[in-house]
Every structure is written in C-alpha cells, then in structure tokens.
Amino acid sequence: MSVTESAPPVQQRGRWPGPIRLRRGWARADARPWNDRTPDANLRIIRGGASFLDACTAWLIGSGAPSVLSPPLGSGAAKTWESVGYQRSVPLSLMRLELAQPVPAPNHLVVSDDVVLDDLLRIDHAAFDDFWQFDRVGLEEAIKATSNARTLTIRGPEADPVAYAVIGLGHAISYLQRLAVHPDWQRSGMGRSLVRASARVARTAGTRAMVLNTQQQNEPAIRLYTSEGFVTQPEPLTVLRRS
Ligand SMILES: CC(C)(COP(=O)(O)OP(=O)(O)OC[C@H]1O[C@@H](n2cnc3c(N)ncnc32)[C@H](O)[C@@H]1OP(=O)(O)O)[C@@H](O)C(=O)NCCC(=O)NCCS
C-alpha cells in the first residue's frame, strides 16, 4: 500500500493585495504587489526550497496576482525559480565601483537625509515608467533594505527636491539602491552629482566598493555609471516571472 503525503497549505499573515508574510512549517516568504500601478506580485523567499516557492507562487496567482516576479537574482539562485516554471524576464547589469581612490566632488549642493517621502515619490513617478516606479511601500523597503541608509537630494530653485538617491551602507559594500532625476532637470549634471555624493558618503563610511543594478537597456544610466568608474560585472542579474 502506498501513502501519498500532501504538503500542508501555505498560510498567510496580512491581506492580499498588500504586504504579506507566507509560511509553511519553517519556510518563510514575503510578498507584496509589484507597485500600486502593477498588480503582479513581488515574491521574496526568506527561507525554504523549490516546493515552498512553487506553493507560494500558486497561492499568489490563486489570490488574483496576474503573475509573480522574483527579486533580481544571479544565475545560481535563478535555477531554483526556473525549476518551478519561472522564466527570465528582465535582464539587469550588476555594476561595481571600487572606492580605494578619492571620489570627485559633486557639482551641485547635495543634502543628506532631510526628506519627505512624498517629495521622493513625486520625482520617482515622473522619472520612471509605470512598471519601474516605486510606490510608498517599495520606497520604504529600499530605505530599510540595509540597517544604515542615507537619502540624498538636490533641490531646485523653489527649494523643492528635484533629484534623489538612496544609498544602503553595509560593512564592506554599499548599495546605490535608487537614483532618479525629475525629467525637467535631466541632462544638467544632477545624476552625476548624486552618484559622486553617494560614492563619497560610502567611502567616508568605510565601505570598499559601491554596487548597483540597472536594466541592461537603460543606456543613460549605464553611460553615467560607466563614466563615473563603475564596471559591469561578468555575471548579470535577472528578474524572473511566472504567470
Ligand atoms: C539616469 C539619470 C539618473 C541620469 O541623470 P541626469 O541628471 O539626466 O544625468 P547627467 O546630466 O548627470 O548626465 C551624466 C551622463 O549620463 C549620460 N546620460 C544622461 N542622460 C542621457 C541620455 N538621455 N542619453 C544618453 N546618455 C545620457 C551621459 O553620459 C551624461 O554625460 P554627458 O552629459 O557629459 O554626456 C536620469 O536620466 C533618470 O533619472 N532616469 C530615469 C530613472 C533612472 O533610470 N534611474 C537610474 C536607474 S538605475
């Protein structure tokens, strides 16, 4: 006689659509809508294997998410997602700036940490298309992604912020989590000033290098980062999707 054991159901805390925690036994995952313009789910496995990933994905699609997207993953981690039907959807370049040498000064006055989230969201919504823009949850998540974060802004003539960057400071590596310049102010050197100011903050904090990821098709951003000394790493990242 054979006995077929079925896995216990995934349990959730929180209400979908909204930030939720999914669990099954010891396995844990966080999910939230991609942003407030895109109903797809963004899923992050905290601990658990392919079967839990598969179950979380089924739960989210069963709850109305048109598709589920992974975080940016290297090819090793991507294999687990591919094993349960995810496909590579958005190729990203991983770029790195060594901070051994001093970083040139920015050409604009850059202010640190004096921010109102609504101001940053206004810039972000104008700068990014619907899919890539942050909603409040995404912005707060980016700021809280590391225990030590800084937000930098450049103000326009009316003293309102028109460009911003979010930096996460780790022990050895810092992360340029976000960079956006309002379209009215693009091509006036503000992006370059924020990259420099971010790298100077990271260097002063004692980190050895700054890393970031960006869409491979984002030519303006890649040109900017390359001209400031960032080097594209051999292994790209990818966001995977399952519908
Ligand atoms: C990418 C971005 C931050 C650049 O900011 P910016 O203030 O316009 O850039 P700068 O004026 O400092 O330009 C610096 C360099 O970037 C490159 N660059 C900027 N915009 C460019 C464009 N539209 N086309 C080609 N190269 C561009 C150029 O090499 C430029 O140097 P140059 O002016 O000497 O030619 C801005 O276009 C933006 O906010 N884009 C939307 C959001 C985004 O993609 N953020 C980055 C995500 S990783």
Ligand as a Chemical Component Dictionary entry (heavy atoms), coordinates in Angstrom:
data_LIG
# 
_chem_comp.id                   LIG 
_chem_comp.type                 NON-POLYMER 
_chem_comp.pdbx_formal_charge   0 
_chem_comp.three_letter_code    LIG 
# 
loop_
_chem_comp_atom.comp_id 
_chem_comp_atom.atom_id 
_chem_comp_atom.alt_atom_id 
_chem_comp_atom.type_symbol 
_chem_comp_atom.charge 
_chem_comp_atom.model_Cartn_x 
_chem_comp_atom.model_Cartn_y 
_chem_comp_atom.model_Cartn_z 
_chem_comp_atom.pdbx_ordinal 
LIG C1  C1  C 0 19.770 58.140 -15.459 1  
LIG C2  C2  C 0 19.537 59.518 -14.853 2  
LIG C3  C3  C 0 19.597 59.405 -13.332 3  
LIG C4  C4  C 0 20.663 60.454 -15.332 4  
LIG O1  O1  O 0 20.528 61.693 -14.666 5  
LIG P1  P1  P 0 20.868 63.081 -15.379 6  
LIG O2  O2  O 0 20.920 64.116 -14.325 7  
LIG O3  O3  O 0 19.959 63.322 -16.520 8  
LIG O4  O4  O 0 22.329 62.781 -15.946 9  
LIG P2  P2  P 0 23.529 63.817 -16.053 10 
LIG O5  O5  O 0 23.052 65.113 -16.632 11 
LIG O6  O6  O 0 24.280 63.856 -14.781 12 
LIG O7  O7  O 0 24.411 63.089 -17.176 13 
LIG C5  C5  C 0 25.556 62.347 -16.862 14 
LIG C6  C6  C 0 25.896 61.433 -18.027 15 
LIG O8  O8  O 0 24.920 60.412 -18.155 16 
LIG C7  C7  C 0 24.732 60.084 -19.537 17 
LIG N1  N1  N 0 23.359 60.411 -19.911 18 
LIG C8  C8  C 0 22.418 61.012 -19.155 19 
LIG N2  N2  N 0 21.261 61.089 -19.832 20 
LIG C9  C9  C 0 21.466 60.523 -21.023 21 
LIG C10 C10 C 0 20.641 60.295 -22.152 22 
LIG N3  N3  N 0 19.354 60.650 -22.177 23 
LIG N4  N4  N 0 21.173 59.646 -23.217 24 
LIG C11 C11 C 0 22.474 59.261 -23.211 25 
LIG N5  N5  N 0 23.306 59.463 -22.161 26 
LIG C12 C12 C 0 22.808 60.090 -21.084 27 
LIG C13 C13 C 0 25.726 60.923 -20.306 28 
LIG O9  O9  O 0 26.910 60.154 -20.403 29 
LIG C14 C14 C 0 25.912 62.116 -19.380 30 
LIG O10 O10 O 0 27.140 62.729 -19.570 31 
LIG P3  P3  P 0 27.241 63.987 -20.606 32 
LIG O11 O11 O 0 26.132 64.939 -20.227 33 
LIG O12 O12 O 0 28.609 64.510 -20.360 34 
LIG O13 O13 O 0 27.018 63.400 -21.969 35 
LIG C15 C15 C 0 18.190 60.148 -15.319 36 
LIG O14 O14 O 0 18.118 60.057 -16.739 37 
LIG C16 C16 C 0 16.959 59.477 -14.712 38 
LIG O15 O15 O 0 16.507 59.844 -13.638 39 
LIG N6  N6  N 0 16.403 58.486 -15.446 40 
LIG C17 C17 C 0 15.187 57.782 -15.021 41 
LIG C18 C18 C 0 15.420 56.980 -13.776 42 
LIG C19 C19 C 0 16.561 56.009 -13.944 43 
LIG O16 O16 O 0 16.706 55.339 -14.966 44 
LIG N7  N7  N 0 17.384 55.911 -12.882 45 
LIG C20 C20 C 0 18.533 55.017 -12.845 46 
LIG C21 C21 C 0 18.046 53.681 -12.512 47 
LIG S1  S1  S 0 19.382 52.600 -12.166 48 
# 
loop_
_chem_comp_bond.comp_id 
_chem_comp_bond.atom_id_1 
_chem_comp_bond.atom_id_2 
_chem_comp_bond.value_order 
_chem_comp_bond.pdbx_ordinal 
LIG C1  C2  SING 1  
LIG C2  C3  SING 2  
LIG C2  C4  SING 3  
LIG C2  C15 SING 4  
LIG C4  O1  SING 5  
LIG O1  P1  SING 6  
LIG P1  O2  DOUB 7  
LIG P1  O3  SING 8  
LIG P1  O4  SING 9  
LIG O4  P2  SING 10 
LIG P2  O5  DOUB 11 
LIG P2  O6  SING 12 
LIG P2  O7  SING 13 
LIG O7  C5  SING 14 
LIG C5  C6  SING 15 
LIG C6  O8  SING 16 
LIG C6  C14 SING 17 
LIG O8  C7  SING 18 
LIG C7  N1  SING 19 
LIG C7  C13 SING 20 
LIG N1  C8  SING 21 
LIG N1  C12 SING 22 
LIG C8  N2  DOUB 23 
LIG N2  C9  SING 24 
LIG C9  C10 SING 25 
LIG C9  C12 DOUB 26 
LIG C10 N3  SING 27 
LIG C10 N4  DOUB 28 
LIG N4  C11 SING 29 
LIG C11 N5  DOUB 30 
LIG N5  C12 SING 31 
LIG C13 O9  SING 32 
LIG C13 C14 SING 33 
LIG C14 O10 SING 34 
LIG O10 P3  SING 35 
LIG P3  O11 DOUB 36 
LIG P3  O12 SING 37 
LIG P3  O13 SING 38 
LIG C15 O14 SING 39 
LIG C15 C16 SING 40 
LIG C16 O15 DOUB 41 
LIG C16 N6  SING 42 
LIG N6  C17 SING 43 
LIG C17 C18 SING 44 
LIG C18 C19 SING 45 
LIG C19 O16 DOUB 46 
LIG C19 N7  SING 47 
LIG N7  C20 SING 48 
LIG C20 C21 SING 49 
LIG C21 S1  SING 50 
# 
